[in-house]
Amino acid sequence: MPNIPAQAAAEGLPNRDAAIAKAMLRLEAQINDLASMSQIMADLLNDVLHDDQTRDEHGYVRMRVSVDDMSNITFAWHNVASRAGGLKNAFYAASNEGK
């Protein structure tokens, strides 16, 4: 959802600052998507890495992860990494707006 008060405030800035502020505001959807996907990944990991597993004499835990769970975790992991990289690039591109 667009941040209307912030967009209105950006209108009153000098040209280059206004361009940068508007570019940063366009990152809102990417930031929210990354936050949502990282929560999905955390939930998937929490489902698999719970604390009620038995530890051996060295403190190690043996886990069995289903193929489906591993596939979902791997997808989420790579999706979050990809979104984070894309957001990083978009952030630096936004800082060059108005040049």
C-alpha positions in Angstrom: 0.0 0.0 0.0 1.5 3.4 -1.0 2.6 5.7 1.8 0.6 8.8 0.7 1.9 11.2 3.4 5.5 10.3 2.5 4.8 10.7 -1.2 3.3 14.1 -0.5 6.3 15.1 1.6 8.6 14.1 -1.2 6.9 16.5 -3.6 8.3 19.5 -1.6 11.9 18.4 -1.8 14.5 19.8 -4.2 14.4 18.0 -7.6 17.2 15.4 -7.0 16.1 14.7 -3.4 12.5 14.4 -4.6 13.5 11.9 -7.3 15.5 9.8 -4.8 12.6 9.9 -2.3 10.1 8.8 -4.9 12.4 6.0 -6.0 12.8 4.8 -2.5 9.1 4.8 -2.0 8.7 2.6 -5.1 10.7 0.0 -3.1 7.8 -0.5 -0.7 6.3 -3.5 -2.4 9.7 -5.2 -2.8 10.4 -4.7 0.9 7.0 -6.1 1.9 7.3 -9.1 -0.4 10.7 -9.9 1.1 9.4 -9.5 4.6 6.5 -11.9 3.8 8.7 -14.5 2.1 11.2 -14.4 5.0 8.4 -15.1 7.4 7.2 -18.0 5.3 10.8 -19.4 5.3 11.0 -19.0 9.1 7.7 -20.8 9.5 8.9 -23.7 7.3 12.1 -24.0 9.2 10.3 -23.8 12.5 8.1 -26.7 11.4 11.2 -28.9 10.8 13.6 -27.6 13.4 11.5 -27.9 16.5 13.1 -28.3 20.0 11.5 -31.6 21.1 14.0 -33.8 19.3 16.2 -36.2 21.3 19.9 -35.2 21.5 22.7 -37.8 21.7 25.5 -37.8 24.2 27.3 -35.1 22.3 24.3 -32.8 21.9 23.7 -33.6 18.3 20.2 -34.1 16.9 19.4 -36.6 14.1 16.6 -35.3 11.9 14.6 -36.8 9.1 13.2 -34.2 6.7 10.7 -35.2 4.0 11.5 -34.5 0.4 8.5 -32.2 0.2 9.6 -30.2 3.3 13.2 -30.0 2.0 11.9 -28.8 -1.4 9.7 -26.1 0.2 12.6 -24.9 2.5 15.0 -24.8 -0.5 12.5 -22.9 -2.6 11.9 -20.3 0.2 15.6 -20.0 1.0 16.5 -19.2 -2.7 13.5 -17.0 -3.1 14.5 -14.9 -0.1 18.1 -14.7 -1.3 16.9 -13.6 -4.8 14.5 -11.0 -3.4 17.1 -9.6 -1.1 19.6 -9.3 -3.9 17.0 -7.6 -6.1 16.1 -5.2 -3.4 19.8 -4.3 -2.8 20.2 -3.5 -6.5 16.9 -1.5 -6.6 18.0 0.4 -3.5 21.3 1.5 -5.1 19.6 2.3 -8.4 17.1 4.4 -6.5 20.0 6.4 -4.9 21.1 7.4 -8.4 17.8 8.8 -9.4 17.8 12.4 -10.6 21.5 12.5 -11.6 
